[in-house]
Amino acid sequence: MNPNLKNGAALVGRLLLALLFVLSGFQKITGYSGTASYMASAGLPMIGLLLPLTILIEFGGGLLLVIGWQTRWVALVMFLFLIPVTLTFHNVAADPTQMVMLLKNAAIMGGMLQLFAFGAGAWSVDGRRPS
């Protein structure tokens, strides 16, 4: 495959995955109290710890994916983060909307495993560092 095509596809794929997390994390920052209430309504404990951690993973991790720094490890953390998030918030298989959300998260998890396995590509901070 043409290296420019390969590296361009890796960059765009990484940016599209990151966009979801950056926007979601930013919404949690700007709507902090509403997000805390929503998490509490789902029965989550320790909101004062879990919400900042969620913002760090989503917003911070998303920005790290954008620049492609420590991509494999960031992707692994995001993959692991999505397991309890998916099971907690999208666990009603009888509800077609929740089933779609569950499958969406499963697809994102697949993307994170791809990043973990293959890295960020040449057009990233990781790609600029010596191996």
C-alpha positions in Angstrom: 0.0 0.0 0.0 1.1 3.5 -0.7 2.8 4.8 2.5 1.0 8.2 2.3 -2.4 6.5 1.9 -1.6 4.2 4.8 -0.4 7.0 7.1 -3.3 9.2 6.1 -5.8 6.5 6.9 -4.1 5.9 10.2 -4.2 9.6 11.1 -7.9 10.1 10.0 -9.0 6.9 11.9 -7.2 8.0 15.0 -8.7 11.5 14.8 -12.2 10.2 14.3 -11.9 7.9 17.4 -10.4 10.8 19.4 -13.1 13.3 18.4 -15.8 11.3 20.2 -13.8 11.3 23.4 -12.6 14.9 23.3 -16.1 16.2 22.7 -17.6 13.9 25.4 -15.0 14.8 27.9 -15.5 18.5 27.2 -19.3 18.1 27.6 -18.6 16.5 31.0 -16.4 19.5 32.0 -19.0 22.1 31.0 -21.9 20.1 32.3 -20.1 18.8 35.4 -23.1 18.9 37.9 -25.5 17.4 35.3 -23.1 14.6 34.5 -22.6 13.9 38.2 -26.3 13.7 38.7 -26.6 11.3 35.8 -23.9 9.1 37.1 -25.5 9.1 40.5 -28.9 8.1 39.0 -27.1 5.1 37.4 -26.1 4.0 41.0 -22.4 4.7 40.6 -20.5 5.3 43.9 -17.7 7.8 44.5 -18.8 10.3 41.8 -16.3 12.8 43.2 -13.5 10.4 42.1 -15.1 8.7 39.1 -16.2 11.9 37.2 -12.7 13.6 37.3 -11.2 10.2 36.3 -13.7 9.9 33.4 -12.9 13.4 32.2 -9.1 12.7 32.4 -9.6 9.5 30.3 -12.0 11.0 27.8 -10.7 14.5 27.3 -7.0 13.9 28.2 -6.8 10.6 26.5 -8.6 11.9 23.4 -6.1 14.8 23.1 -3.3 12.3 23.4 -4.8 10.2 20.6 -5.1 13.4 18.5 -1.3 14.0 18.7 -0.5 10.3 18.7 1.6 10.2 21.9 1.8 7.0 23.9 -1.0 5.8 21.6 -0.8 2.1 22.3 -1.1 2.6 26.1 -3.8 5.3 25.8 -5.8 3.0 23.6 -5.5 0.2 26.0 -6.7 2.4 28.9 -9.6 3.6 26.8 -10.5 0.0 25.9 -10.5 -1.0 29.5 -12.5 2.1 30.5 -15.2 1.3 27.9 -15.9 -2.1 29.5 -17.6 -0.9 32.7 -19.0 2.1 31.0 -20.8 -0.1 28.4 -22.0 -2.6 31.0 -23.3 0.2 33.3 -25.0 2.5 30.8 -25.9 0.3 27.8 -26.9 -3.0 29.4 -30.6 -3.2 28.4 -30.4 -5.6 25.4 -34.2 -5.5 25.0 -34.1 -1.8 24.2 -33.1 -1.4 20.6 -31.5 2.0 21.2 -29.4 0.7 24.0 -28.4 -2.3 21.9 -27.2 0.1 19.2 -25.2 2.0 21.8 -23.7 -1.2 23.2 -22.6 -2.2 19.6 -21.3 1.3 19.0 -19.1 1.0 22.1 -18.0 -2.5 21.0 -16.9 -1.1 17.6 -15.0 1.7 19.4 -13.4 -0.9 21.6 -12.3 -2.7 18.4 -10.8 0.5 17.1 -8.9 0.9 20.4 -7.6 -2.6 20.1 -6.4 -1.8 16.6 -4.5 1.3 17.9 -3.1 -0.8 20.7 -1.9 -3.5 18.2 -0.6 -1.3 15.4 0.1 2.0 17.0 -0.6 5.6 15.8 1.1 5.4 12.4 4.0 7.5 11.1 2.1 10.8 11.2 2.1 11.1 15.0 4.4 11.9 17.9 5.0 8.2 18.4 5.9 7.9 14.7 8.5 10.6 15.0 10.3 9.0 17.9 13.1 6.5 17.3 12.0 2.9 17.8 
